Structure formats: structure tokens, C-alpha cells
Amino acid sequence: MSKFVGIVKLTHDPFEAAQNVVTQTFTAHGFEQVARLDDLPENVPVAVARSNGQQICLIRTGNGEVAAVGNLCTHQEFEMALGDTLGNGTIECAWHGARFDIRTGAVLQGPATDPLPVYDVLLRDGAVLVGPRKAP
């Protein structure tokens, strides 16, 4: 039997208790679960929201990594998750064709001139956790 008390889930199952500790630890360090790896198709951008409402675009690459970038194009604030990934670590905005590196956020093709914000990602037991913004 388990019971929710705020953010902590009390349980008698040792495995479930260990998972709660892991989740709490990552949350305390700025990471929070935003998706499950199984819910992310390869090379398809997916929009998610952090608990503070911040919009993130996740991209699961063919080699099993997940990248997280800001979900708004820096050119005209169009949703990046509505764009395409080009399979080479590049995401393209569907509106005007700006292209960005999903690992660094760097502009690879205009009309955008500013990079996308990029976020740290951890994969733990099938969970996708997004953390703080990486330094530019």
C-alpha cells in the first residue's frame, strides 16, 4: 500500500522506495522527469513542459541519446517541435528553415542568428530528466 504525501510517496516496496529517492535527488539538483524514453520516437521532435511551464523540445537520436533544446525558434518564436530533425544532429524550424545543432544550440543556417538554449539531460531507468540550461 502506498500513499502520496506532497512530493514524497510512502511505500513498503523497497524498489519503489529507491526510485523515489533517485527522483527526489535529481529534482533537488534541478533535474525533473519530463517524459519516458519509450514515448519518444527516434528523430522526431517532441514538445514537453517543465513544472515551471518552460517549453522544451526533446529529440531522441538514432544512437539512443536524447537532446533537449528550447522549444521556440530564436528567429520568430515558432515551435521547434513542429519542425524536422535531419538525422545528423540538426533540427530545422518549420516556419523559415532556420537550422540548429541539437547538442550545442548553434545556428547552422539562418535566418536565425541567436542559438537555441540547450539543457542537460539524464536518462534513468527509462525516465528522461531535463536539468539546468547548459552554459553557452
C-alpha positions, 0 to 999 in steps of 0.5 A, spaced: 500 500 500 502 506 498 500 513 499 502 520 496 504 525 501 506 532 497 512 530 493 514 524 497 510 517 496 510 512 502 511 505 500 513 498 503 516 496 496 523 497 497 524 498 489 519 503 489 522 506 495 529 507 491 526 510 485 523 515 489 529 517 492 533 517 485 527 522 483 527 526 489 535 527 488 535 529 481 529 534 482 533 537 488 539 538 483 534 541 478 533 535 474 525 533 473 522 527 469 519 530 463 517 524 459 519 516 458 524 514 453 519 509 450 514 515 448 519 518 444 520 516 437 527 516 434 528 523 430 522 526 431 521 532 435 517 532 441 514 538 445 514 537 453 513 542 459 517 543 465 513 544 472 515 551 471 511 551 464 518 552 460 517 549 453 522 544 451 523 540 445 526 533 446 529 529 440 531 522 441 537 520 436 538 514 432 544 512 437 539 512 443 541 519 446 536 524 447 537 532 446 533 537 449 533 544 446 528 550 447 522 549 444 521 556 440 525 558 434 530 564 436 528 567 429 520 568 430 518 564 436 515 558 432 515 551 435 521 547 434 517 541 435 513 542 429 519 542 425 524 536 422 530 533 425 535 531 419 538 525 422 545 528 423 544 532 429 540 538 426 533 540 427 530 545 422 524 550 424 518 549 420 516 556 419 523 559 415 528 553 415 532 556 420 537 550 422 540 548 429 545 543 432 541 539 437 547 538 442 550 545 442 544 550 440 548 553 434 545 556 428 547 552 422 543 556 417 539 562 418 535 566 418 536 565 425 542 568 428 541 567 436 542 559 438 537 555 441 538 554 449 540 547 450 539 543 457 542 537 460 539 531 460 539 524 464 536 518 462 534 513 468 531 507 468 527 509 462 525 516 465 528 522 461 530 528 466 531 535 463 536 539 468 539 546 468 540 550 461 547 548 459 552 554 459 553 557 452 
